[in-house]
Amino acid sequence: MLWARYGEPIERWTGGQRSEADAVEAWQVAVHLRTYALRITVWRALVFTALPVMVYVTVVFDLDAGQVAVITGAMLTAACYPIVFNFFGLEIYARPVIEELAAALPQDFEFTRPELPLRLKLYLSLPLINAVTTFLGVWVTNADQPLETVGPEVLVRW
């Protein structure tokens, strides 16, 4: 769906339409593809993945408020995990196209700063990956403990 909406200029470029105007349009799409993906995948991951699982687990296991808070935190971090992989996967996928497009851009083309600088990408993604890994490690090592003890232990280990 994302590619169908935004990928047409890149497909035209790779299909042989190689004018300067096509290069500029494909460049804009390729550079912003990851940001488009974030806008689309974040809310979908939360609404279609985390929310149904939280509701299902809460209803089936008749959880109290403390347990629901732990499950909510776990599901929110777990929903962010594939978002981070999708983002960096698109970055790797788009790199060869961006390099090829950069060579075809007009000489007077003005490059803009990236929407998400590398520093911000790392500041946002590394804690999410760390939180998910910490939660899973605590959950696996304390499988016989009550669920209420998992949340505080994750915070302590994180």
N, C-alpha and C positions, 0 to 999 in steps of 0.2 A: 504494500500500500504506500509506504513512504517513497519507494523508488518510483512507483507509477506517478506519484504527484510531483516529485522534485527532480527525478533523474533524466527527464527527457533531453535537456540540453547536453548532458554528458553522453547520452546514447547517440545523439546526432553527431557530436564531436568524434566519438570512437567509430561511428559509422561512415565517416568520410567528409562531413561538412566542416571544413577547416578554415573558415574565414576568421578575420580578427574579431569580428562581432560575435561569432559563435564561440571563439576561445574565451572571450571576456564573460559571456553568459555562462558557459560551462564552468569556468573558474569560480564564479560567484556561487554556483550551486555546490560544487565540490568542496569548497572551503567551508560553506555553511551547512553541509549535510549532517554533520554530527550534532549541531545545535538544533536543526529541525528534528532529528531523531529524538533528542532529549525532550523537546516539547511534546512530542507524540507519545513516547514510551513511558514517561514518568507517571502520568495520570492513569494510563492503561494498566501498568504493572500494579499500581496501588488498588485500583477499582476492580480489575478482573482477576487479580491473583491474591493479594493480601486480604482484602475485605471479605471475599467469600470464605476463605479459610478461617479467618478470625471468627466470623459468625458461626460457621459450622462447628468449629472446635468448642466455642463457648456454649452453644446449644446442646450438642451431643454430650459433652462432659460436665455440663451444669457448673461452670466455673464461677468463682466469686470475683469481686472487683480486682483484687490483687493478682489473681491468676490471669485475668483478662488483660491487665496492664503488661504482664510479662509476655503473653502471647502477642499482644499488639506490637510491642517493641521488637520481638523476634520477627514477626511478619514484615514489619516496615523495613528492617535491615535486610531481610531475605529478599524482599521485592527490589531493593536497590542493587543487589548483587548483579543480576543480569543486565540492569541498566548500565552499570559501569563497564561490564564486558562488551555490551553492544556499542557503547561510545568508543572505547579504545579499538574494538574490532573495525568499526567504520573508519577510524583514523588510519589504521594500517591498510585497509582496503583502498582508501581514497588516495593514499600517498603517491603511487605510481602515476595516476591520472593527473594529480596536481602538479607533479614534476614535469610531465609532458606538456600540460597546459601552460605552465610558467614560461617555457621556452617559446611558445607561440603567441604570447601576449604582446600587444603593441609596445613600442619603446617608451611611449609617454604614459603608460598605465601606472596609476598610483595605487600602490599596495596599502591596505589598511591594517590596523592592528587586529589581531585575532579577537573574536568575541570572548573566548575563554583562554587566557594565557596558561601556559604550562604550569606555572606555580599554583594557580587556582584549581586546575584540573587535579593536581596531586593533593592539594589541601582538602578537596571534596571527596575524592575517590579513595584514598588510602585509609582514612578513618572508617569509611563504610565497609571496606573489605576486612579491615581489622576487627570491626564490631561483629560481623557475621562469623568470621573464623573463631573469634573468642566465644561467642554464644554457642556455636556448634561444639566446640571443644569442651566447654563447661557442661553442656547438656549431655554429651556422650559420657563424660567421666562421672556424672552424677545422675545417671538414669534411674537409680533407685531412690533418689531424694525427692521430697515434695517440690512441686513446681515453684512455690514461693521462694525457695532458697536459690533458685537458678538466677533470677533477676539481680539480686544484690551481689552475688558472686561474679556475675558478668561485669558489673560496674567496678568491682574491686580489681579484677584481673585486667580490665581494659585500661 
